[in-house]
Amino acid sequence: MIIVMKSDAATEQIAAVAEHLEGLGATARVSTGSVRTVIGVVGDLDGVRSVAWDVLPGVERVMSVTGPLRFVSREAQHDGTVIEVGGLRIGGGTLTVIAGPCAVEDRDQLLEAGKAVKAAGAHILRGDAYKPRTSPYAFQGLGKEGLELLAEAREVLGMPFVAEVIDPRDVGLVSSYADIVRIGSRNMANFPLLQEVGRQQKPVQLKRGFTSTIDEWLNAAEYIYNEGNHQIILVERGIRTFETAARNTLDITAVPIAQSLSHLPVFVDPSHASGKRSLVPPLTRAAVAVGADGIMVDVHPHPESALVDGSQALEPAEFSELMEDVRRLAEAVGRELA
């Protein structure tokens, strides 16, 4: 059940409804948007349903939730979620660009890539210290050393950064360094990990699993939201189909579908969607044109020697050229860079 408060509901009225719910043995999940507040009700609802909530001060209407989504749906919150990171506003009509190397290899590589993407106009640095790989013998990341290098890059460049976490035991460590914590596609259905990142306070990027439906993706976000963390960014990164011309097939329709079903910002990762450097620019342009809230692009100063995914990484000059296209296209479709 969801209780939608009036746009002018006072803080005291919201608190009174939440307190009443708790007194009836239910759990009240208060979500405050830019226009109104909604209260998701979970737990024992037998006593809750007998109350005429819509006559209480500040209550606009009560909604019964028949589907599986209680918190991340547009029914729960009509206004799009806006997340603030390092002075940036993610969502709410802005276009945010995340760029950098897929994996942190050493200090020089990270800073060279970071300086290049910042100069080109990227807002947030990407770089992973932990890398889940298909082969156990492939480079797995630098771990804590990589996080320390990313923290140094943040100070040098003045850019927040996003980093992946792959183990529930490492959530505290990664979130103590990163500005945004990412759940990769391989871990989208790792429910203990989803719950653990939901208990920490940093924003969370949630990549769609490469064999997952949109419904499964949104339900994974529900796991995070239900633990108390409402700062979730969805990332479409391509799905596995019968087609082998690219690493994955970018499901461009997932962007407007997810935006229609959920209030969470939706990003596109054209690098992992394609696996090919030549495909990254056209897929990026498609993401901007379709209305994605952001893009995340792999950039490496020397892709030919990259330890991870060099074939999909743009060189700095290529990324700079792509950013010019992004600016022109964003202006043409009425979008504003963050």
C-alpha positions as CSV (number, residue, x, y, z in Angstrom):
1,M,0.0,0.0,0.0
2,I,1.2,3.5,-0.8
3,I,-0.1,6.7,0.9
4,V,0.4,9.8,-1.3
5,M,0.7,13.0,0.7
6,K,-0.5,16.4,-0.6
7,S,2.1,18.7,-2.2
8,D,1.6,21.2,0.7
9,A,1.6,18.5,3.5
10,A,3.4,19.7,6.5
11,T,6.4,17.8,8.0
12,E,4.3,17.2,11.1
13,Q,1.4,15.7,9.1
14,I,3.8,13.3,7.3
15,A,5.4,12.3,10.6
16,A,1.9,11.7,12.2
17,V,0.9,9.4,9.4
18,A,4.2,7.5,9.6
19,E,3.8,7.2,13.4
20,H,0.3,6.0,13.1
21,L,1.4,3.3,10.7
22,E,4.2,2.1,13.0
23,G,1.7,2.0,15.8
24,L,-0.4,-0.5,13.8
25,G,2.6,-2.8,13.3
26,A,3.5,-1.8,9.8
27,T,6.7,-0.3,8.5
28,A,6.5,3.2,6.9
29,R,9.0,4.0,4.1
30,V,9.0,7.8,3.6
31,S,10.1,9.0,0.2
32,T,10.3,12.8,-0.4
33,G,10.3,14.0,-4.0
34,S,10.7,17.5,-5.3
35,V,6.9,18.1,-5.3
36,R,5.3,15.6,-2.9
37,T,6.0,12.9,-0.4
38,V,4.8,9.3,-0.6
39,I,4.8,6.7,2.2
40,G,5.3,3.1,1.2
41,V,3.6,0.7,3.7
42,V,5.0,-2.8,4.2
43,G,4.6,-5.5,6.8
44,D,1.3,-6.5,8.4
45,L,-1.4,-4.6,6.6
46,D,-4.5,-6.1,8.1
47,G,-5.0,-3.3,10.6
48,V,-3.7,-0.7,8.2
49,R,-6.4,-1.3,5.6
50,S,-9.2,-0.6,8.0
51,V,-8.1,3.0,8.6
52,A,-9.6,5.8,6.4
53,W,-6.2,7.3,5.7
54,D,-7.5,9.7,3.1
55,V,-9.4,11.7,5.7
56,L,-6.2,12.4,7.7
57,P,-4.7,15.9,7.4
58,G,-2.2,16.1,4.6
59,V,-3.2,12.8,2.9
60,E,-4.1,13.1,-0.8
61,R,-4.9,9.5,-1.7
62,V,-4.2,5.9,-0.9
63,M,-3.1,3.4,-3.5
64,S,-3.2,-0.4,-3.3
65,V,-0.1,-2.0,-4.9
66,T,-1.0,-5.1,-6.9
67,G,2.3,-5.4,-8.8
68,P,5.6,-6.4,-7.3
69,L,7.1,-2.9,-7.3
70,R,6.3,-0.9,-4.2
71,F,8.9,1.9,-4.2
72,V,10.7,2.4,-7.5
73,S,7.6,2.7,-9.7
74,R,6.0,5.8,-11.1
75,E,2.9,5.0,-9.1
76,A,4.9,5.3,-5.9
77,Q,6.6,8.5,-7.0
78,H,5.5,10.5,-10.1
79,D,8.4,12.9,-10.1
80,G,11.7,11.7,-11.3
81,T,14.4,11.1,-8.6
82,V,17.2,13.6,-8.6
83,I,20.5,12.6,-7.0
84,E,23.2,15.0,-6.0
85,V,26.8,13.9,-6.2
86,G,29.7,16.3,-5.7
87,G,27.6,19.4,-6.6
88,L,26.1,17.6,-9.7
89,R,22.4,16.9,-10.2
90,I,21.8,13.5,-11.7
91,G,18.3,13.2,-13.2
92,G,15.6,15.8,-13.5
93,G,16.2,16.5,-17.1
94,T,20.0,16.9,-17.1
95,L,22.5,14.8,-19.0
96,T,25.4,13.4,-16.9
97,V,28.6,12.0,-18.5
98,I,30.7,9.4,-16.7
99,A,34.0,8.5,-18.3
100,G,37.4,6.9,-17.6
101,P,39.2,3.6,-17.7
102,C,37.3,0.3,-17.1
103,A,39.9,-0.7,-14.6
104,V,42.5,1.2,-12.6
105,E,45.9,-0.2,-13.6
106,D,48.3,2.3,-12.1
107,R,48.5,6.0,-11.0
108,D,49.8,7.4,-14.3
109,Q,47.2,5.6,-16.4
110,L,44.3,6.8,-14.1
111,L,45.5,10.4,-14.0
112,E,46.2,10.6,-17.7
113,A,42.7,9.3,-18.5
114,G,41.1,11.4,-15.8
115,K,42.7,14.7,-17.0
116,A,41.6,13.9,-20.6
117,V,38.0,13.1,-19.8
118,K,37.6,16.2,-17.5
119,A,39.1,18.4,-20.2
120,A,36.6,17.0,-22.7
121,G,33.7,17.8,-20.4
122,A,33.0,14.6,-18.4
123,H,31.4,15.1,-15.0
124,I,32.3,11.9,-13.1
125,L,35.3,9.6,-13.3
126,R,34.9,5.9,-13.7
127,G,37.5,3.3,-12.8
128,D,37.2,0.0,-11.0
129,A,39.4,-1.4,-8.3
130,Y,37.6,-4.8,-8.3
131,K,36.9,-6.5,-11.6
132,P,34.8,-9.6,-11.9
133,R,36.1,-11.4,-15.0
134,T,34.9,-14.4,-17.0
135,S,38.3,-16.1,-16.5
136,P,39.8,-16.5,-13.0
137,Y,43.2,-15.9,-14.5
138,A,42.4,-12.4,-15.9
139,F,43.3,-9.2,-14.2
140,Q,41.0,-8.8,-11.2
141,G,41.8,-5.2,-10.2
142,L,44.1,-3.6,-7.6
143,G,41.6,-3.7,-4.7
144,K,42.2,-1.2,-2.0
145,E,45.2,0.2,-3.7
146,G,43.0,1.1,-6.7
147,L,40.5,2.8,-4.4
148,E,43.3,4.9,-2.9
149,L,44.4,5.9,-6.4
150,L,40.8,6.9,-7.3
151,A,40.6,9.0,-4.1
152,E,43.8,10.7,-5.1
153,A,42.5,11.4,-8.6
154,R,39.4,12.9,-7.1
155,E,41.5,15.4,-5.2
156,V,43.7,16.2,-8.2
157,L,40.9,16.5,-10.7
158,G,38.1,17.7,-8.6
159,M,35.8,15.0,-9.9
160,P,33.7,12.5,-8.0
161,F,34.1,8.9,-9.0
162,V,32.1,5.7,-9.3
163,A,33.6,2.2,-8.5
164,E,32.2,-1.3,-8.6
165,V,31.7,-3.5,-5.6
166,I,31.4,-7.3,-6.1
167,D,31.4,-8.7,-2.5
168,P,29.1,-7.8,0.4
169,R,32.1,-7.9,2.6
170,D,33.7,-5.1,0.6
171,V,30.7,-2.7,0.6
172,G,31.9,-0.8,3.6
173,L,35.4,-0.4,2.1
174,V,34.3,0.7,-1.3
175,S,31.6,3.1,-0.1
176,S,34.2,4.7,2.3
177,Y,36.1,5.8,-0.8
178,A,33.7,6.0,-3.8
179,D,31.1,8.8,-4.4
180,I,28.9,6.3,-6.2
181,V,28.9,2.5,-5.7
182,R,28.2,0.4,-8.7
183,I,26.6,-3.1,-8.9
184,G,27.8,-4.7,-12.2
185,S,25.6,-6.8,-14.5
186,R,27.0,-10.1,-13.2
187,N,25.8,-9.1,-9.7
188,M,22.4,-7.7,-10.5
189,A,20.7,-10.7,-9.0
190,N,23.2,-11.0,-6.1
191,F,20.5,-10.2,-3.5
192,P,22.7,-10.2,-0.4
193,L,25.0,-7.7,-2.2
194,L,21.9,-5.6,-3.2
195,Q,20.7,-5.5,0.4
196,E,24.1,-4.6,1.7
197,V,24.6,-1.6,-0.7
198,G,21.0,-0.6,0.3
199,R,22.2,-0.2,3.9
200,Q,24.9,2.2,3.1
201,Q,24.3,5.8,2.2
202,K,26.2,6.4,-1.1
203,P,24.3,6.5,-4.4
204,V,24.2,3.2,-6.2
205,Q,24.5,2.5,-9.9
206,L,22.6,-0.7,-10.8
207,K,23.5,-2.3,-14.1
208,R,21.0,-4.4,-15.9
209,G,22.0,-8.1,-16.0
210,F,22.9,-9.2,-19.6
211,T,20.2,-11.9,-19.4
212,S,17.7,-10.0,-17.3
213,T,14.3,-8.6,-18.2
214,I,13.4,-5.0,-17.4
215,D,11.0,-6.3,-14.7
216,E,13.8,-8.2,-13.0
217,W,16.1,-5.2,-13.2
218,L,13.5,-2.9,-11.5
219,N,12.9,-5.6,-8.8
220,A,16.7,-5.6,-8.2
221,A,16.4,-1.9,-7.6
222,E,13.5,-2.6,-5.2
223,Y,15.9,-4.7,-3.1
224,I,18.2,-1.7,-2.6
225,Y,15.4,0.8,-2.1
226,N,13.7,-1.4,0.5
227,E,16.8,-1.3,2.7
228,G,16.7,2.5,2.9
229,N,18.9,3.7,0.1
230,H,16.7,5.6,-2.4
231,Q,19.6,7.0,-4.5
232,I,19.6,4.5,-7.3
233,I,20.8,5.0,-10.9
234,L,19.7,2.4,-13.4
235,V,22.2,1.5,-16.2
236,E,21.3,-0.2,-19.4
237,R,24.5,-1.9,-20.7
238,G,23.2,-4.3,-23.4
239,I,21.7,-7.8,-23.2
240,R,22.8,-11.1,-24.6
241,T,20.9,-12.1,-27.8
242,F,21.5,-14.5,-30.7
243,E,23.4,-11.7,-32.5
244,T,27.2,-12.0,-32.3
245,A,28.3,-9.0,-34.3
246,A,28.7,-7.1,-31.1
247,R,29.4,-8.2,-27.5
248,N,25.8,-7.5,-26.5
249,T,22.8,-5.9,-28.0
250,L,22.0,-2.4,-26.7
251,D,18.3,-2.4,-25.7
252,I,17.6,1.2,-26.5
253,T,13.9,0.7,-25.9
254,A,14.8,-0.1,-22.2
255,V,15.5,3.6,-21.6
256,P,12.0,5.0,-22.2
257,I,10.3,1.9,-20.9
258,A,12.3,2.0,-17.6
259,Q,11.6,5.8,-17.4
260,S,7.9,5.2,-17.8
261,L,7.8,2.5,-15.2
262,S,10.2,4.0,-12.7
263,H,11.1,7.4,-11.2
264,L,14.8,6.5,-11.1
265,P,17.4,8.0,-13.5
266,V,18.4,5.8,-16.4
267,F,21.9,5.7,-17.9
268,V,23.4,3.9,-20.9
269,D,26.8,2.2,-21.1
270,P,27.6,2.1,-24.8
271,S,31.0,0.7,-24.2
272,H,30.0,-2.6,-22.6
273,A,26.9,-2.8,-24.7
274,S,29.0,-3.0,-27.9
275,G,32.4,-4.2,-26.9
276,K,33.8,-2.3,-30.0
277,R,35.3,1.1,-30.1
278,S,33.8,1.9,-33.4
279,L,30.2,1.3,-32.1
280,V,30.6,3.5,-29.0
281,P,29.9,6.9,-30.7
282,P,26.7,5.9,-32.6
283,L,25.3,4.2,-29.5
284,T,26.1,7.2,-27.4
285,R,24.3,9.5,-29.8
286,A,21.3,7.1,-29.7
287,A,21.3,7.1,-25.9
288,V,21.2,10.9,-25.8
289,A,18.5,11.1,-28.5
290,V,16.3,8.6,-26.8
291,G,16.4,10.6,-23.5
292,A,18.9,8.8,-21.3
293,D,19.7,10.7,-18.1
294,G,23.4,9.9,-18.6
295,I,26.1,7.9,-20.4
296,M,29.1,6.0,-19.1
297,V,32.0,5.6,-21.6
298,D,35.3,3.7,-21.3
299,V,38.3,5.9,-22.1
300,H,41.9,4.7,-21.9
301,P,45.1,6.7,-22.8
302,H,46.6,3.6,-24.4
303,P,43.8,1.1,-25.3
304,E,46.1,-1.2,-27.1
305,S,47.9,-2.1,-23.8
306,A,44.8,-2.0,-21.5
307,L,44.5,-4.8,-19.1
308,V,40.7,-4.8,-19.3
309,D,38.4,-4.2,-22.3
310,G,40.9,-2.2,-24.5
311,S,38.9,-3.0,-27.6
312,Q,35.9,-0.9,-26.4
313,A,37.8,2.0,-24.9
314,L,38.0,5.3,-26.7
315,E,41.3,7.2,-26.9
316,P,41.2,10.7,-25.3
317,A,41.0,12.5,-28.7
318,E,38.1,10.2,-29.8
319,F,36.2,10.9,-26.5
320,S,36.8,14.7,-27.0
321,E,35.3,14.5,-30.4
322,L,32.4,12.5,-29.1
323,M,31.7,15.0,-26.5
324,E,31.3,17.7,-29.2
325,D,28.6,15.5,-30.8
326,V,26.9,15.0,-27.4
327,R,26.7,18.7,-26.8
328,R,25.2,19.4,-30.2
329,L,22.8,16.6,-30.0
330,A,21.7,17.4,-26.4
331,E,21.0,21.0,-27.5
332,A,19.0,19.7,-30.4
333,V,16.7,17.6,-28.3
334,G,16.4,20.1,-25.5
335,R,18.7,18.5,-23.0
336,E,21.2,20.3,-20.7
337,L,24.5,18.8,-19.6
338,A,24.8,18.5,-15.8
